[in-house]
Amino acid sequence: MSWLLALPVVIPFLTAVLAFLTRQSPLGRWISVAGSSLLLVASIILMATVLRDGVIAGQMGNWPAPFGITLVADLLSAVMVLITAIVAVAVSIYAIADVDEGMERLGYHALFNMLIAGVVGAFITGDLFNLYVWFEVMLIASFGLLVLGGRPEQIDGGVKYVALNLVSTIMFLTGIGLLYGMTGTLNMADLASAVDGADQRLLTIVAVLFMIAFGVKAAVFPLFFWLPASYHTPAFSVSAVFAGLLTKVGVYALLRMFTLVFDHDTAFTHTILLWVAGLTMVVGVLGAAAQSDMRKILSFHIVSQIGYMILGLALLTPLAIVGAVFYLVHHIVVKANLFLIAGVAQRIAGGTELSRIGGLYKSAPLLAVLFVVPAFSLAGFPPLSGFWAKFLLVKAALDVQGWIIAGIALAVGLLTIYSMTKIWAQAFWEPHPDGVEPKLSSLSNRERAAMLIPIAGLAILTVVIGTIPEPFVQFAEASAAQLLDPTAYITAVLGEQP
């Protein structure tokens, strides 16, 4: 299975090399689209294999686990690779109209595909040190994308982004060193049993280090301020892939480590996570309510929605983990799509500051419909995907008598509606303050197709998940079962243990 697991990493890396070599010509953008499409095919094959055979693992260079580099895919890993490929295809097509030739010559497509490789690598690695390596690949590529163009606000956001992520890196490496010193291994499947013989009090301290390191990546309270300071500054294609994928790698790492390795002191660690979840939801949604720029509102909502995913992990019941997995997949699609829509609004209305734009509903009704789908899904309107995601988590909280956190989750949902209706009222419903009539016809045919096709595709996916939720919930249930009982994961990596 090694080739099957390696392909989703190799394809974007090769695409990045080819895109870099052709960066001086328009060929680079089509190489990026082709590479993303091949990644999607490889991820579908990987998903089909995992659905058929269960957890699969490959040992790179035929070095046996836990000594070599392990790649492993269970249901959660496979679906994260698949959704990453879907977003990569959507954004690479959108970038044809969004990214100018100057950014292409500076290496946009190479950096974009390097970022995708880092994200995919993080999802399928079975080794903690290699997870660190993939985090660094993502950090280098994302910083390059963030400052591409060199505007002062980009540099400012990039410095804040890198500074806090370097702190996260130090915490992560410190935790890795301590964990290796305690157990003699960094293979995650091997760690699941190796930590049993470690000093449990020291293990709890190490768990907190990892919680902080991954919490920075996930942008949880109080470690989130780098996100709204940076996500509104780059090209919309960059904002979309950041919003959809980067913080979810941190959430994925938390889900993996705090169900597989750090499950020895849940009364302490998961109580902290519960407080973090509630505060992340509240602070994020209040920050969004205070903003008047579309991208800044959406950036703060990334923070608030991360809180829901952490809530599922904190509760640690089967239904809560189901909700967290479902929310993770739903949010990647919805949030990436909202940033893509914001890019179209900026192109035809002249900006994203709500007080300076308007009239989009009258002049661009198709864009208005495409906005309503992900916006209302984010807010939790039935029967869209966000409703089922929130329903599962609130139900899980109520099942364990978590009345307060359930109330917070519902209140945050109401405030999310407020933010989305504010965007709708000012950007779409009210007339443009300058009397301008924004028109999609102001874009060329190629630009309209490149921008609207991916937006429409992601909106359709959101509707499908919401109106036919049963197979997706069943998939989330199977994923949650593998997380809560990692026997199949451990066996796939290490083989049958005597």
Secondary structure, DSSP 8 states (H G I E B T S, - for coil): -HHHHHHHHHHHHHHHHHHHHTTTSTHHHHHHHHHHHHHHHHHHHHHHHHHHH-SEEEEETT--TTTSEEEEE-HHHHHHHHHHHHHHHHHHHHHHHHS-HHHHHTTHHHHHHHHHHHHHHHHHB-BHHHHHHHHHHHHHHHHHHHHTT--HHHHHHHHHHHHHHHHHHHHHHHHHHHHHHHHS--BHHHHHHHGGGS-HHHHHHHHHHHHHHHHHHHT-TTS-THHHHHTTSS-HHHHHHIIIIIHHHHHHHHHHHHHHTS-S-HHHHHHHHHHHHHHHHHHHHHHHHT--BHHHHHHHHHHHHHHHHHHHHHH-SHHHHHHHHHHHHHHHHHHHHHHHHHHHHHHHHS-SBGGG---HHHH-HHHHHHHHHHHHHHHT-TTSHHHHHHHHHHHHHHHTT-HHHHHHHHHHHHHHHHHHHHHIIIIIIS--TT-----GGGS-HHHHHHHHHHHHHHHHHHHHHHHSHHHHHHHHHHHHHHHHSTHHHHHHHH----
